[in-house]
């Protein structure tokens, strides 16, 4: 029987009761490190272990091993195996190893028993700890996204790590690990509960089914399976074993984004050649060339210290480049009923779902080496994904590693669906335009004293509650900020700015890689723009209902907008 394209609405994990994780969770969280340490110890003591086995099972080799036993007696610190043998402590050593293994197994079992979670209609809660207990709760209305990661070893066990991202630093809730299918189903249930109306609708449908006398137990459940003879039971076990193997193979080959969740035309796929080429032409290439030159000069001049100083940096750079390439393979992005779904990865895979209304800022950038190919990347600001949370957070904030201008249009339509029709005509001019093109403002010529290469490109526009800022010469960028989620707006001017009657305007959002800054703008225009954005942000936020995206569609506030010439914008204000 083939599995359904989408997990069933009920996984029995979102029923408000406490549940435990996958039994292999302790091994996947910390046991692999223990196994690696044990393997390292065994590898370093393999010679003494072989000699010990020869002495036990081949007594005739005692003459050859006699001198070694004498050396062992004087080498206890450097050779513990020899010391154990020479002092007749083999039995105690075996007992100690057995005690350690039993203690580790008991510790893993206790860790699994004491690590529980539950999903209610208000929050996701996790309790863990043996000696020191902790209880963490993530409110459903503060969920910024849900990530499902499948590291390579976890995939071997058919498990996945589910992480609920909430607003605030270090406030995420992890469930490591769940069954792979259960993780997908639980994610759907959490998003359904967080959406508000869908949970109520599901409860109403269940009540209607009960009133009509229709069965509510999902088909194929354990309750509906009749018990058969022993032969049928063995056949069923064999069939389940074969199905398990097929399931593991399918999980390794299946894309992270189920193509049946969204129409194919909404999905962006990245060719391998583009992924590799964009990575090699990225900023890391410049550093690689510098390191190669430094190492070559150091070796040719006999400066051996260069090898110890810069070769590790070169190795790290190669590792970073390889990681960038592998994480961008099998990339996909599409709109689903619960938000934008992004999948990526080759061996260790992952995907994240960003519910509607959780994106605070968007930035499309183009590195100068990418310009001949027309490649762009897109990053976002989401609450809880700080730039200081290592490369994993950087991966989550990159929603398009590299794509064409057409891909940028399609991804922006997924990220801001409510304003896509109004914003799309401005995107082309925002990516490559200069001057007063397609509604963007004009920067005064005197700004060339401060921005000699990019002053003609700097400008702003607005459409349907979204502010757009373009800037940059070496690195082109187009920043979009939904005003409903803007935190504040600020105008600043230094001594030189005041002398030139210029100002800088910054739109504050949650912490992230995107910085929404209009570096230079006419002082009077900055004042008018400051007042307009402040007023419109308040009005938009008052009517924003994206925390319950399953409710009725939002009604746009009755605010006069203009996305044409900046003079009309000033008159409207």
Residue, then its C-alpha position, 0 to 999 in steps of 0.5 A: x500500500x503506497x503512503x499518502x502524498x500528505x500526512x494524515x491530519x491526525x498523528x496522535x501526537x497533537x492530542x494534548x497528551x505527553x509523548x516520548x521521542x523515537x527510542x533511538x533518540x539518545x543514540x543519535x543525540x550523544x551516542x555517536x560521539x561515545x561510539x566514536x571515542x570508543x573506536x578511537x581508543x580501540x584503534x590506538x590499543x589494537x596492537x596490545x589487544x592482538x598481543x593479549x589475544x595471542x597470549x591467551x589463545x596461542x600459548x606457544x607464542x609466549x617466548x616471543x611475547x616474553x620481552x614485551x610483558x617485561x616492557x609492559x610492567x614498566x610502561x603502565x602510564x603509556x600502555x594501560x593494556x600492558x599494565x592490566x595484563x602484567x598486574x593480573x587485572x584483566x577480569x576487573x578491566x572487563x568488569x569495568x568495561x561492562x559496568x560502563x556499557x551498562x551505565x551508558x545504556x541505562x543513561x540512554x534509557x533514562x534520558x529517553x524516558x524523561x524526555x517527553x513532549x506534548x502539543x496543545x491548542x496553545x503551545x508546544x511543550x518539552x520536558x527533559x533532564x534526569x538530575x536537572x529538569x527543564x520545561x520549555x514551552x513555545x506558544x503557537x501564536x508566536x511560531x515563526x517557522x518549523x524546520x525538519x532536518x534529517x542528518x545522514x545517520x538519522x536517516x539511517x534510522x528513519x528519524x528526523x529532527x523537528x525544530x519549532x522556531x519562535x520569536x526571541x533568541x534561543x527560544x526554539x523548541x527541538x524534538x530530536x528525534x521523531x520518526x520521519x513520517x511522524x515528524x512531517x505529520x506533527x509539523x502539519x498538525x502544529x501548523x494547523x493548530x497555529x492557524x486558528x480556524x483550521x483546528x476549529x473546522x477539523x473539530x466541527x467536522x469530527x463532531x459532524x461525523x460522530x453525529x452522523x454515525x460515520x467512523x472516525x478511526x483512520x483506515x489502516x489503523x491498528x484498531x481495524x486490523x484483524x488478528x490472523x493465524x501464526x503463518x499470516x503473522x510471520x508473513x506480515x512481519x516479513x512484509x513489514x521488514x521489506x516495506x521498511x527497507x523500501x521506505x528507507x530507500x524511498x526516503x533517501x531518494x525522495x525530494x524534501x518538498x512533496x511535489x503534490x503539495x503545490x502546483x509544479x509551476x510554483x517550484x524553483x529548481x536549481x541546476x547543479x552547474x549553476x550551484x557549483x558555478x555560483x559557489x566558485x564565483x562567490x566571495x570565498x573565491x577571492x579569499x581562496x586566491x589570496x590564500x594560495x598566493x600567500x602559501x606559494x610565496x611562503x613556500x618559495x621563500x622558505x617561510x615554513x610558518x606559513x604552512x602552519x598558519x594558512x594551510x588550515x585556513x585553506x582547508x576550512x575554506x574548502x570545507x565551507x565551499x563544499x558545504x555550500x554546494x551540498x546544502x544547495x543541491x536538491x533545492x526546492x521552494x513552493x507555496x503550501x497551504x501552511x506557508x512557504x516550504x523550502x527543502x535542500x540537501x544531498x546526504x543530510x537533508x532539511x526543510x523548513x516551513x515559514x507560515x504566512x506573515x512571519x517574514x519581516x524583511x526580504x533582500x535580493x542581492x547580486x555579487x559583481x561576479x554573478x552579474x554576467x550570468x544574471x544570478x541573484x540570491x534572496x535572504x530574509x529576516x525571521x524572528x528567532x533566526x539570528x545572524x549569530x546562530x552559526x551557519x545553520x541559521x544562515x542556511x535557514x535565512x537563505x531562501x534562494x541560494x542562486x537564481x535568475x531574475x525570473x526566479x526572484x519574481x517567483x520567490x517574491x510572489x511566494x514570500x509576499x503573496x498578498x502584495x505580489x501583484x502590486x510589487x511585481x512591476x517594481x521588482x525589475x527596476x529594483x534589481x537593475x534599474x537606475x534613476x527614476x525608473x518605474x516609480x523609484x525616487x531620484x537621489x540628488x546629484x550632491x549625494x555623489x560626494x558620499x556615494x560616487x558609484x551608486x548614487x544614481x541607483x539608490x532609491x525607494x518605492x512603495x506598493x500595497x504596504x511594502x517598502x522597497x529600497x534599492x542600492x549598491x554598485x559592487x553588490x546590488x541589492x533590493x530590500x523589501x519590508x512589509x510595513x505591518x511587521x516593521x518595528x520602527x523607522x529612524x532618520x539620521x544625519x552626520x555633519x557631512x550629511x547636514x552640510x549637503x542637506x542629506x539624511x539616511x533612513x533606516x527601517x528597523x526589523x527583527x535581527x537578521x542578515x537583511x538591513x533595510x537602509x536608504x543610505x542617502x536621501x534628500x533631507x526634506x524627503x526623508x522627513x516626509x517619508x519618515x512620517x508616512x512610513x510611521x503612520x502606515x506601519x501603525x495602520x497596517x499592523x492594526x489590521x494584520x491577522x497573519x497570526x491566524x492565517x487560516x481565518x478569513x482573508x485580511x482586508x487591506x486598510x484604506x490607505x492611499x498609496x502611490x507607486x509612481x513618481x515621488x512627487x505624487x507620494x509627497x502630495x498624498x502625504 
